[in-house]
Structures are given as structure tokens and as C-alpha cells.
């Protein structure tokens, strides 16, 4: 992309370094947003993971109808967080 080349030139960076740092920044921002959403759901139900939410459901501490939307959202967010962490690992490995 020409924009990367132009910006890299202005910043006296290689295009590759700018691309990697851009991706890292994006992933870190997304990860922070995901973790904030996970925290909100966790605080609402007094849990830290989907496994704890599932356990509360199994022991009858909460009812399925009261948490099903949060359960599905938390499942999605935790999966997305795992994807972000894997991508960050690849970027960090690339940087080394």
C-alpha cells in the first residue's frame, strides 16, 4: 500500500516496521475493549470466566433465562480474546 510507504518515509521507519506496529496497536486496542466487556459481564454476575458462569448455572445460583445472553456474549468475547492473543503472539514473534 502506498500509504504505508508514504507514512513510513515521513517517520523514517521501514514499511514493514510500520505495518507490524500498526497491527500490534490495533490488536492491543481490540484486546483492551474485549477485556473491558468481559469484565462488565463478570462484574454483573460475580464471575471471571464463562466456566464460573456455567458453574453458577449448574448449581442453581442463577437461572438460565437471567444469563443466557450474557453467557453467549461471554463465550464469543473469550473466543475473540484468544484469537487476539494468538495474533499478538505472532506479531511479537515477528518483532524478535
N, C-alpha and C positions, 0 to 999 in steps of 0.2 A: 504494500500500500504506500502510496506516495506521501500520505500524511505522516506516517511513521518516519519516513526518511527525512522529511522536512523538519519535523519537531526534533528528531534525534540530532540533526545537523545544528539546529539553533542551540540545543542543550549540550552540545559536544559529547554526545553519547553514541554508542553503536545502535543501529536499528534493532538488533537482537536484544540488547540490554533493555532498551525502552519497551519492547514488546513483552519481555519477561516481567519487568517491573509493573507494567500496566496490568497484566493478567494477575499478578500477585495482589496488587491493590484491589482489583475487582473481587477476587476470591475472598480476601480478608474482610472486605466490606460486607459481602453477602453472608459470610460466616457470622459476623457480628450480628447482623439482622436476624438470621436464623436462630442464633443462640438467645437473642432477646425474646423472640417469640416462644421458644421452648421454655424460657424462664417464666414468662407470663402464664403459660398453661400450667407449669409446675407449681407456681405460687398459688394459683387458683385452687388446685387440688391437693396441695401439700406433698408434692412428689418431685423427683428429679429425673425420672425416665419413664418411658412407656411401660417398662416392666413393673415399676411400682404402681402405676395406674391400673395395670391389669391385675395386679395382686389385690389392690383395694376392691376391685370389682369382684374378684373371686371370693373374697372373704365377706362380701356383702356390705362393706363400708360405704360404698357408693352404688347407685343404681345405673344400669346401662343407659337408660334414657337421659340421665343427667350428664353423661360424659361421652357419649358416642361421637359427637362432632369433634370434641377436643382429642379424643383417642385417635381418630383418623388423621387429624391435623398434626398431632404429635408424631405419629408414625411417619407421615410424609416428611416432616421437618427433620426428624432424626436421620432418615434416609438421605435427605438432601445434605445434611451436615456431614455425613460420612463421605458423600461424593465430593464435597468441597475440601475436606481434609485430604482425601486421596489426591485431588488435583493440586493442592498446595504441596504435598509431598513431592510430586513430580516436578513442580516449579523449583522447590528448594534443592532437589537433586540436580536439576539442570543448572542451577546457580553455582553449585560446588565445583 
